[in-house]
C-alpha cells in the first residue's frame, strides 16, 4: 500500500484513505455508496477460475453489489 500512496502523492493526485472492519465486499460497497463514488477500482490476487469460485471472490461480490462501475486491475 505504501507504494500506491507514494505514487499518488508524487503525481499530485488527491486521495482519502478509508479503513473498515468487516466483510471486505460489504464494506467496500457501503463506503462507495456513502461517498457517492463514480468508480470502484480493485486489485486482484489472481487466484484462478476454480480457486476463485470455490473460495468466493471479493471482486466478484463487489461487481454484483456495487451501484457504480467497478474496474479490476491485475
N, C-alpha and C positions, 0 to 999 in steps of 0.2 A: 504494500500500500504506500510505503514511503516514496517509491519511485514514481507512482502516479501523482502524489501530492507535489513532489518536486517538479515534475513535468508541467503540471497545471500552473504552479506558481511561476516558473520560468517563462511560460508562454503568456502570462498575464491573464489567465482565464479565472474568472470568479467562480468559486465553488463553496458549498456548505456541506460539511461532513456530518452525517447523521449516524447515530449508533442506536441499535434497538436490541432487545432481548425477546426471543420467542421464535416461532416458526419463521424461517427466512422468507419464504414466499409470501406468507401473510403480511409480515412486517414491511417488505418492500412495496407491496401493492397498497397497503394502508398509507405509508409515507407518501407515495406518489399521488394518491388521492388528496391527502391533506395539503400537499404542496402544489396541487393542480399542475403536475408535471406534463409536459408535452411529449416526453420520450423517456423511456427507461433503457439504460444501456447496461448490459451484464457481460461479465466474462464467463467463459465456460471451462470446466476442468477437462472436458472431453473424455468421459467415461466409456463412450461407445454405445451403440444402439441397445445391445442386450443388457448390459450392466445398468445403463440409464433407465431402462424400462423396469427392471427388477427393483432397483433402489428408489425409483421415483425421482424425477429430475426437478430441481428447484426452478430452473429456467422454464421448463415446460409448464409448471404450475403458474408461474408469473405470466407467461404468454396467454394462458387461458383466462386468468382472472383480471388482468390489467385493463383499465379503461382507456389507455393510450397505447401508441405503438411501442414495441419492445425490440431493441437491437441486441443481438447476441454477437459478441466479439470473441474470436478464438485466439 
